[in-house]
Amino acid sequence: MKDLFKKKIAFVKRHPRLDIVFLLVGLAIFATITLLNASRASIWFDEAFSAYIAQFSFADIATFTASDVHPPFYYWVLKVWTMFFGTDELGFRSMSMFFGAGVITAATLLARRFFGRLVAGVTLLFLIVSPMLIRYSDEARMYTLAAAIILIATYVLVKATETNKRWQWIVYGILIALGMWTHYFTALAWIAHWVWRAIVIRKSTTKPKLFWKKFFTKNWIVAHIVAAALFLPWIPFMVIQLGGIQASGFWIGPVGVNSVTNYFTNLFYYLEHDQVEGWAGVALIVVLVGLGILAYRTYRSFKKETKTQYLLVSALAFVPVLFLFVVSLPPLHSSFVERYLLPAIVGFAMFAAVTIVVGTRRWKPVFRVASVLVLVGMMVYGIVNVYHYGNYNKNSNTHVLTQELVQKIAAEAKPGEPIVANAPWIFYEAVFYNSADHPIYFIDQDTQYIYGSLEMLKTRDQHKIIDIDAFTKEHPTIWYIGVSGGDIESSRSDWHKVKSISVTSPVDGQTLYRATEFTIN
């Protein structure tokens, strides 16, 4: 058996083109995991915003995003994507799956170039079972697109550093700008690049003047001038938007001792830190401590060039997390959100892969394999949790069940009876499931347009009830929906309750998504 195993390993070593087969198989597994989950969960508010804004022109998208908290590039790409792949859940979410697969491909190829085939294979394995990558590859948001841009930019940075060719530095600058047009927090990766560059140059000289000269080379400056010039038109909006997040940012909790532990429990298990108990908690501690110990051994074993590459991967994995934590401390408002750190999670997979493969070289093969399988097992458990929780909103501890509520109304209501949302947040989620039999609306006079995400509703009349009296004369029966601990009530005296229906979460047992049938005299 042992000889057979050695023969198989030798065969793989003699045929490097098998790596393409392994990559394709890995991507097929990743695609299967994400596709099976893609249409299970109801669209939640952030995704619903993406879907709603994608219907407008490119100019309108820029106008509306200027009032929100994110730049427009993702929404532009999403608009084009849905022209070819449709506007159902799979159509919208498939773009994130595509870029999720791109992230896996880029990270695997980068790991292969830096550290060899075995590290690349383990990186591939860790990424195809990464709970956070799977979760946000199944969400119609910009996180996998941003991560893909960062990984490509990292490769270009390495090439540009090696060759010092001007055109490669210009491409790097373009990618920085593209990342910023996608998500502002790609800046965390560019900071990681700066930190890596500073460490590498510092190792080559201790003289301050020479350090600054080597750091701010002409090509480095050119790259950042290109990036700044391309992003310049959007900078005023970024300043306003980031200022708004710092002023309110009501959806982001304050950082604390548990923020970093929470990051790692989500990375491995897709669970909050207080949900990780028993052997799962022990395994997490052992893995993190073990990686820390092995990292020192791994770094010491590398030659100069590979040390530089290991530092780059480590910077991608840890600098964004630490930097975001620090800038989330008082007096600043917290911006620490795990999904904003998806590129760092990919970097951590690469870091863990090279650290285990290289740091355990002196171990027996069975223990080396076991160390990899432990991490895989932890993350497979995380995938189970991703499937279990679906689009459970961890900020509000609410299971989003708008789709289920609309379907339940459709099963009980007569054709033509409209659905009216009692708040813009549930309207965005519900209108995704709009149909000719049960059109979905919101009431203009009941809506306070105080957030930028509502600008589309304020300035456009589609799905808007401007005159509620005229509307109810035309529709004497309506279904009024909302999220509440009790029945959805109306403040209008001429609305008479007929019955109420609700949907109970299978995750936490809460019954919050409700609808009330009203007849109007």
C-alpha positions as CSV (number, residue, x, y, z in Angstrom):
1,M,0.0,0.0,0.0
2,K,2.8,2.3,0.9
3,D,4.7,1.6,-2.3
4,L,1.5,2.2,-4.3
5,F,1.1,5.5,-2.6
6,K,4.6,6.5,-3.5
7,K,4.1,5.5,-7.1
8,K,1.0,7.6,-7.4
9,I,2.9,10.6,-5.9
10,A,5.8,10.0,-8.3
11,F,3.4,9.9,-11.3
12,V,1.8,13.2,-10.3
13,K,5.3,14.8,-10.0
14,R,6.2,13.6,-13.4
15,H,3.1,15.2,-15.0
16,P,2.8,18.9,-14.0
17,R,0.0,19.3,-16.5
18,L,-2.2,17.3,-14.2
19,D,-2.4,20.5,-12.1
20,I,-4.9,21.8,-14.7
21,V,-7.0,18.8,-14.2
22,F,-6.9,19.3,-10.4
23,L,-7.8,22.9,-10.8
24,L,-10.8,22.1,-13.1
25,V,-12.0,19.4,-10.7
26,G,-11.7,21.8,-7.8
27,L,-13.6,24.5,-9.6
28,A,-16.3,21.9,-10.5
29,I,-16.6,21.0,-6.8
30,F,-16.8,24.7,-5.9
31,A,-19.4,25.4,-8.5
32,T,-21.5,22.4,-7.3
33,I,-21.4,23.6,-3.7
34,T,-22.3,27.2,-4.6
35,L,-25.0,26.3,-7.3
36,L,-26.8,24.0,-4.9
37,N,-27.1,26.9,-2.4
38,A,-27.6,29.7,-4.9
39,S,-31.4,29.8,-5.0
40,R,-32.3,28.4,-1.6
41,A,-32.1,31.7,0.4
42,S,-34.3,34.7,-0.1
43,I,-32.8,37.8,-1.5
44,W,-31.9,40.1,1.4
45,F,-31.7,43.9,1.5
46,D,-28.1,44.4,0.1
47,E,-28.7,42.0,-2.7
48,A,-32.2,43.5,-3.3
49,F,-30.5,46.9,-3.7
50,S,-28.1,45.4,-6.2
51,A,-31.0,43.9,-8.2
52,Y,-33.1,47.0,-8.1
53,I,-30.4,49.4,-9.2
54,A,-29.2,47.2,-12.0
55,Q,-32.4,48.0,-14.0
56,F,-31.4,51.7,-14.5
57,S,-29.0,53.2,-17.0
58,F,-25.3,53.4,-16.4
59,A,-25.5,57.1,-15.7
60,D,-28.5,56.6,-13.3
61,I,-26.5,53.9,-11.5
62,A,-23.7,56.3,-10.9
63,T,-26.1,58.9,-9.6
64,F,-27.9,56.6,-7.2
65,T,-24.7,55.0,-5.9
66,A,-23.3,58.5,-5.2
67,S,-26.1,58.8,-2.5
68,D,-25.3,55.3,-1.1
69,V,-22.2,53.8,0.5
70,H,-20.5,52.0,-2.3
71,P,-19.0,53.0,-5.7
72,P,-20.7,52.0,-9.0
73,F,-18.4,49.6,-10.9
74,Y,-19.9,46.4,-9.5
75,Y,-23.4,47.6,-10.4
76,W,-22.3,48.5,-13.9
77,V,-20.8,45.0,-14.4
78,L,-23.9,43.4,-12.8
79,K,-26.2,45.2,-15.3
80,V,-24.3,43.8,-18.2
81,W,-24.1,40.4,-16.6
82,T,-27.9,40.1,-16.2
83,M,-28.5,41.1,-19.8
84,F,-27.0,37.6,-20.6
85,F,-27.8,35.5,-17.6
86,G,-31.2,36.8,-16.4
87,T,-32.7,38.5,-13.4
88,D,-33.7,35.7,-11.1
89,E,-31.7,34.7,-8.0
90,L,-29.3,32.5,-10.0
91,G,-28.9,35.2,-12.7
92,F,-27.9,37.9,-10.1
93,R,-25.8,35.6,-7.9
94,S,-24.0,33.7,-10.6
95,M,-21.7,36.7,-11.3
96,S,-20.3,36.4,-7.8
97,M,-19.9,32.7,-8.3
98,F,-17.9,33.4,-11.5
99,F,-15.6,35.8,-9.8
100,G,-15.4,33.4,-6.8
101,A,-14.0,30.8,-9.2
102,G,-11.7,33.5,-10.6
103,V,-10.4,34.1,-7.1
104,I,-9.7,30.4,-6.6
105,T,-7.9,30.2,-10.0
106,A,-5.8,33.3,-9.4
107,A,-4.8,32.3,-5.8
108,T,-3.9,28.8,-6.9
109,L,-1.7,30.0,-9.8
110,L,-0.1,32.6,-7.5
111,A,0.7,30.0,-4.9
112,R,2.1,27.7,-7.6
113,R,4.3,30.4,-8.9
114,F,5.6,31.4,-5.5
115,F,5.8,28.1,-3.6
116,G,5.4,25.2,-6.0
117,R,2.8,22.6,-7.0
118,L,2.0,21.1,-3.6
119,V,1.3,24.4,-1.9
120,A,-0.9,25.3,-4.9
121,G,-2.8,22.1,-4.5
122,V,-3.4,22.7,-0.8
123,T,-4.4,26.3,-1.5
124,L,-6.9,25.0,-4.0
125,L,-8.3,22.6,-1.5
126,F,-8.7,25.2,1.3
127,L,-10.4,27.7,-1.0
128,I,-13.0,25.3,-2.5
129,V,-14.2,24.5,1.0
130,S,-13.8,28.0,2.4
131,P,-17.2,28.8,4.1
132,M,-16.8,32.6,3.7
133,L,-15.8,32.4,0.0
134,I,-18.7,30.1,-0.7
135,R,-21.1,32.3,1.3
136,Y,-20.2,35.5,-0.6
137,S,-19.9,33.7,-3.9
138,D,-23.6,33.1,-3.4
139,E,-24.4,36.7,-2.7
140,A,-25.2,39.4,-5.3
141,R,-22.6,41.8,-4.0
142,M,-19.2,43.0,-5.0
143,Y,-16.9,41.0,-2.6
144,T,-15.7,38.3,-5.0
145,L,-15.1,40.8,-7.8
146,A,-13.1,43.0,-5.4
147,A,-11.0,40.0,-4.3
148,A,-10.4,38.9,-7.9
149,I,-9.1,42.4,-8.8
150,I,-6.8,42.3,-5.7
151,L,-5.3,39.0,-6.5
152,I,-4.6,40.0,-10.1
153,A,-3.1,43.2,-8.9
154,T,-0.9,41.3,-6.5
155,Y,0.5,39.2,-9.3
156,V,1.1,42.3,-11.5
157,L,2.8,44.0,-8.5
158,V,5.2,41.0,-8.2
159,K,6.0,41.0,-11.9
160,A,6.4,44.8,-12.0
161,T,8.8,44.6,-9.0
162,E,10.9,41.9,-10.7
163,T,11.1,43.5,-14.2
164,N,10.5,47.2,-13.4
165,K,8.8,47.6,-16.7
166,R,6.8,50.8,-16.9
167,W,3.7,49.3,-18.6
168,Q,3.3,46.7,-15.8
169,W,3.4,49.4,-13.2
170,I,0.7,51.3,-15.2
171,V,-1.4,48.1,-15.2
172,Y,-1.0,47.9,-11.5
173,G,-2.2,51.5,-11.1
174,I,-5.2,50.7,-13.2
175,L,-6.1,47.7,-11.1
176,I,-5.8,49.8,-7.9
177,A,-8.3,52.3,-9.4
178,L,-10.6,49.5,-10.5
179,G,-10.6,48.1,-7.1
180,M,-11.5,51.4,-5.5
181,W,-14.3,51.8,-8.1
182,T,-15.6,48.4,-6.8
183,H,-15.2,48.7,-3.1
184,Y,-13.4,51.2,-0.9
185,F,-12.1,48.6,1.4
186,T,-9.8,47.2,-1.4
187,A,-7.6,50.0,0.0
188,L,-6.8,47.5,2.8
189,A,-5.0,45.3,0.3
190,W,-3.2,48.2,-1.2
191,I,-2.0,49.1,2.3
192,A,-0.8,45.5,2.7
193,H,1.2,46.0,-0.5
194,W,2.8,49.1,0.9
195,V,3.6,47.3,4.1
196,W,5.2,44.4,2.2
197,R,7.2,46.8,0.0
198,A,8.4,48.7,3.1
199,I,9.5,45.5,4.9
200,V,11.4,44.1,1.9
201,I,13.2,47.4,1.2
202,R,14.0,47.8,4.9
203,K,15.7,44.5,4.9
204,S,18.0,45.7,2.1
205,T,19.0,49.0,3.7
206,T,19.1,50.6,7.1
207,K,19.8,54.1,5.8
208,P,16.6,56.3,5.9
209,K,17.5,58.4,2.8
210,L,18.2,55.2,0.7
211,F,15.1,53.6,2.0
212,W,12.8,56.4,0.9
213,K,14.6,56.5,-2.5
214,K,14.1,52.8,-3.0
215,F,10.5,52.9,-1.9
216,F,9.3,55.9,-3.9
217,T,10.8,54.9,-7.3
218,K,9.6,56.7,-10.4
219,N,7.5,53.6,-11.5
220,W,5.9,53.3,-8.1
221,I,4.9,56.9,-8.2
222,V,3.7,56.6,-11.8
223,A,1.5,53.6,-10.8
224,H,-0.2,55.6,-8.0
225,I,-0.6,58.7,-10.1
226,V,-2.4,56.6,-12.6
227,A,-4.6,55.1,-9.9
228,A,-5.4,58.5,-8.4
229,A,-6.1,60.1,-11.8
230,L,-8.5,57.3,-12.7
231,F,-10.3,57.4,-9.4
232,L,-10.3,61.2,-9.1
233,P,-13.8,61.8,-10.4
234,W,-15.3,59.6,-7.6
235,I,-13.2,60.9,-4.7
236,P,-15.6,63.6,-3.6
237,F,-18.4,61.0,-3.4
238,M,-16.2,58.6,-1.5
239,V,-15.4,61.3,1.1
240,I,-19.1,62.0,1.6
241,Q,-20.0,58.3,1.8
242,L,-17.2,57.4,4.2
243,G,-18.1,60.4,6.3
244,G,-21.7,59.1,6.4
245,I,-20.5,55.7,7.6
246,Q,-18.4,57.3,10.3
247,A,-21.4,59.5,11.4
248,S,-23.9,56.7,11.6
249,G,-22.9,53.3,10.3
250,F,-25.8,51.9,12.3
251,W,-25.4,48.4,10.8
252,I,-21.8,47.9,12.1
253,G,-21.2,47.0,15.7
254,P,-18.3,48.4,17.8
255,V,-15.0,46.5,17.8
256,G,-13.9,44.7,20.9
257,V,-11.8,41.8,22.2
258,N,-14.2,39.4,20.4
259,S,-13.9,41.1,17.0
260,V,-10.7,39.2,15.9
261,T,-11.9,35.9,17.4
262,N,-15.2,36.4,15.6
263,Y,-13.3,36.9,12.4
264,F,-11.6,33.6,12.7
265,T,-14.7,31.7,13.9
266,N,-16.5,32.9,10.8
267,L,-13.5,32.2,8.6
268,F,-13.4,28.5,9.7
269,Y,-16.9,27.7,10.9
270,Y,-19.2,30.6,9.6
271,L,-20.3,31.0,13.3
272,E,-20.1,33.8,15.8
273,H,-17.4,33.4,18.5
274,D,-20.0,32.7,21.2
275,Q,-21.4,29.8,19.1
276,V,-18.0,28.0,19.0
277,E,-17.7,25.6,21.9
278,G,-16.2,22.3,22.9
279,W,-13.9,20.6,20.5
280,A,-14.6,23.1,17.8
281,G,-13.1,25.8,20.0
282,V,-10.2,23.6,21.0
283,A,-9.5,22.8,17.3
284,L,-9.5,26.5,16.4
285,I,-7.1,27.4,19.1
286,V,-4.7,24.6,18.3
287,V,-4.8,25.4,14.6
288,L,-4.1,29.1,15.1
289,V,-1.3,28.5,17.6
290,G,0.1,25.7,15.4
291,L,0.2,28.0,12.4
292,G,1.9,30.7,14.4
293,I,4.6,28.3,15.4
294,L,5.0,26.7,12.0
295,A,5.1,30.2,10.3
296,Y,8.4,31.0,12.1
297,R,9.9,27.7,10.9
298,T,8.6,28.2,7.4
299,Y,10.0,31.6,7.0
300,R,13.4,30.5,8.3
301,S,13.6,27.6,5.8
302,F,13.1,29.8,2.7
303,K,15.7,31.5,0.6
304,K,15.7,35.2,0.2
305,E,13.3,35.4,-2.8
306,T,10.8,33.0,-1.4
307,K,10.9,34.8,2.0
308,T,9.9,37.9,0.1
309,Q,6.9,36.1,-1.4
310,Y,5.9,34.6,1.9
311,L,5.9,38.0,3.5
312,L,3.6,39.2,0.7
313,V,1.1,36.4,1.3
314,S,1.3,37.0,5.1
315,A,0.7,40.8,4.5
316,L,-2.4,40.1,2.5
317,A,-3.7,37.7,5.1
318,F,-3.1,39.8,8.2
319,V,-2.5,43.5,7.5
320,P,-6.1,44.3,6.3
321,V,-7.5,42.7,9.5
322,L,-5.2,44.5,11.9
323,F,-5.5,47.8,10.1
324,L,-9.3,47.7,9.9
325,F,-9.4,46.8,13.6
326,V,-7.2,49.7,14.5
327,V,-9.1,52.3,12.4
328,S,-12.4,51.0,13.9
329,L,-11.4,51.9,17.5
330,P,-12.8,55.1,19.1
331,P,-13.0,57.9,18.4
332,L,-13.7,56.6,14.9
333,H,-16.8,54.6,14.2
334,S,-16.3,50.9,13.6
335,S,-16.0,49.7,10.0
336,F,-15.0,46.1,11.0
337,V,-17.2,43.7,8.9
338,E,-16.0,40.2,8.1
339,R,-17.3,40.3,4.6
340,Y,-15.2,43.4,3.8
341,L,-12.2,41.2,4.6
342,L,-12.8,38.5,2.0
343,P,-9.5,39.2,0.2
344,A,-7.7,38.7,3.5
345,I,-9.5,35.4,4.0
346,V,-8.2,34.3,0.6
347,G,-4.8,35.4,1.6
348,F,-5.1,33.4,4.8
349,A,-5.9,30.3,2.8
350,M,-2.6,30.8,0.9
351,F,-0.7,31.5,4.1
352,A,-2.1,28.4,5.8
353,A,-1.3,26.2,2.8
354,V,2.3,27.2,2.5
355,T,2.9,27.2,6.2
356,I,1.5,23.7,6.7
357,V,3.2,22.2,3.6
358,V,6.7,23.8,4.3
359,G,6.5,23.9,8.1
360,T,5.8,20.2,8.4
361,R,8.4,18.9,5.9
362,R,10.1,16.9,8.7
363,W,6.9,15.3,9.8
364,K,5.7,11.8,8.8
365,P,3.4,11.9,5.8
366,V,0.4,10.7,7.7
367,F,0.7,13.6,10.1
368,R,1.2,16.1,7.3
369,V,-1.9,14.9,5.6
370,A,-3.8,14.9,8.9
371,S,-2.9,18.5,9.5
372,V,-4.4,19.5,6.2
373,L,-7.5,17.4,6.7
374,V,-8.1,19.0,10.1
375,L,-8.5,22.4,8.5
376,V,-10.6,20.9,5.7
377,G,-12.9,19.2,8.2
378,M,-13.3,22.5,10.1
379,M,-14.3,24.4,7.0
380,V,-16.6,21.6,5.7
381,Y,-18.4,22.1,9.1
382,G,-18.5,25.8,8.1
383,I,-20.1,25.0,4.8
384,V,-22.8,23.0,6.7
385,N,-23.5,26.2,8.7
386,V,-23.6,28.3,5.5
387,Y,-26.3,26.0,4.2
388,H,-28.1,26.1,7.5
389,Y,-28.2,29.8,8.0
390,G,-28.8,30.9,4.4
391,N,-29.3,34.7,4.4
392,Y,-29.5,35.0,8.1
393,N,-28.7,38.6,9.0
394,K,-26.1,38.4,11.7
395,N,-26.2,42.2,12.3
396,S,-29.9,42.2,13.2
397,N,-30.2,38.5,14.2
398,T,-33.0,38.2,11.6
399,H,-33.6,35.3,9.2
400,V,-34.6,36.9,5.9
401,L,-37.8,35.2,4.7
402,T,-39.3,37.6,2.2
403,Q,-39.5,35.1,-0.6
404,E,-41.3,32.6,1.6
405,L,-43.8,35.3,2.7
406,V,-44.6,36.4,-0.8
407,Q,-45.1,32.8,-1.9
408,K,-47.4,32.2,1.1
409,I,-49.5,35.3,0.1
410,A,-49.6,34.1,-3.5
411,A,-51.0,30.8,-2.3
412,E,-53.9,32.4,-0.4
413,A,-54.6,35.6,-2.2
414,K,-56.8,36.1,-5.3
415,P,-55.2,37.2,-8.5
416,G,-54.8,40.9,-8.8
417,E,-54.6,41.6,-5.0
418,P,-51.5,43.8,-4.5
419,I,-48.8,43.5,-1.8
420,V,-47.9,46.7,0.0
421,A,-44.7,47.0,2.0
422,N,-44.9,48.9,5.3
423,A,-41.2,49.9,5.1
424,P,-38.7,50.5,2.2
425,W,-36.4,47.8,3.5
426,I,-38.8,45.0,3.1
427,F,-40.1,46.6,-0.2
428,Y,-36.6,46.2,-1.7
429,E,-36.6,42.6,-0.7
430,A,-40.2,41.9,-1.8
431,V,-40.2,43.7,-5.1
432,F,-37.7,41.2,-6.4
433,Y,-40.6,38.7,-6.3
434,N,-43.0,41.0,-8.0
435,S,-45.6,39.4,-10.3
436,A,-48.5,40.3,-12.5
437,D,-50.9,38.5,-10.2
438,H,-49.5,40.2,-7.1
439,P,-47.7,43.5,-7.9
440,I,-45.7,44.9,-5.0
441,Y,-45.8,48.6,-3.9
442,F,-44.7,50.9,-1.1
443,I,-46.6,54.1,0.1
444,D,-44.9,57.3,-0.6
445,Q,-46.3,59.4,2.3
446,D,-45.3,56.7,4.8
447,T,-41.6,56.6,3.6
448,Q,-39.0,58.8,5.2
449,Y,-36.3,59.3,2.6
450,I,-33.4,59.9,5.0
451,Y,-30.9,57.3,3.7
452,G,-29.1,57.4,0.4
453,S,-30.2,53.9,-0.5
454,L,-33.7,55.2,-0.9
455,E,-32.8,57.8,-3.5
456,M,-34.1,55.4,-6.2
457,L,-37.5,55.2,-4.6
458,K,-37.7,59.0,-3.9
459,T,-36.9,60.1,-7.5
460,R,-38.8,57.4,-9.4
461,D,-42.5,56.6,-9.3
462,Q,-42.4,52.9,-10.2
463,H,-44.0,50.7,-7.6
464,K,-44.8,53.9,-5.6
465,I,-48.3,54.6,-4.2
466,I,-48.6,58.4,-4.4
467,D,-52.3,58.7,-3.7
468,I,-53.3,55.9,-1.2
469,D,-57.0,56.8,-1.4
470,A,-57.1,56.4,-5.1
471,F,-55.1,53.2,-4.9
472,T,-57.4,51.6,-2.4
473,K,-60.5,52.5,-4.4
474,E,-59.0,50.6,-7.3
475,H,-57.7,47.8,-5.0
476,P,-60.2,47.2,-2.2
477,T,-58.2,44.2,-0.9
478,I,-54.5,44.5,-0.2
479,W,-51.8,42.4,1.6
480,Y,-49.8,44.6,4.0
481,I,-46.4,43.1,4.8
482,G,-43.6,43.9,7.3
483,V,-41.2,42.6,9.9
484,S,-42.7,42.6,13.4
485,G,-43.0,40.6,16.5
486,G,-46.8,40.9,16.2
487,D,-49.4,41.3,13.5
488,I,-48.8,44.0,10.9
489,E,-51.2,46.8,11.7
490,S,-52.4,49.8,9.8
491,S,-53.0,53.3,11.2
492,R,-55.8,53.9,8.7
493,S,-59.3,53.6,10.2
494,D,-60.9,52.5,6.9
495,W,-58.7,49.4,6.6
496,H,-60.3,46.4,8.1
497,K,-58.3,43.3,9.0
498,V,-59.4,40.0,7.5
499,K,-56.6,37.7,8.5
500,S,-52.9,37.5,9.1
501,I,-50.3,35.1,7.9
502,S,-46.6,34.7,8.9
503,V,-43.5,32.7,8.2
504,T,-41.4,31.1,11.0
505,S,-37.7,30.8,10.7
506,P,-36.3,27.2,10.8
507,V,-33.0,28.7,12.1
508,D,-34.0,30.5,15.3
509,G,-37.8,29.8,15.6
510,Q,-38.7,33.5,15.3
511,T,-41.8,34.6,13.5
512,L,-41.1,38.1,12.2
513,Y,-42.1,38.1,8.6
514,R,-45.8,38.8,8.5
515,A,-48.6,39.9,6.3
516,T,-52.1,41.1,7.0
517,E,-55.0,41.0,4.6
518,F,-57.0,44.2,4.7
519,T,-60.3,45.2,3.0
520,I,-60.9,48.9,2.5
521,N,-64.3,50.6,2.6
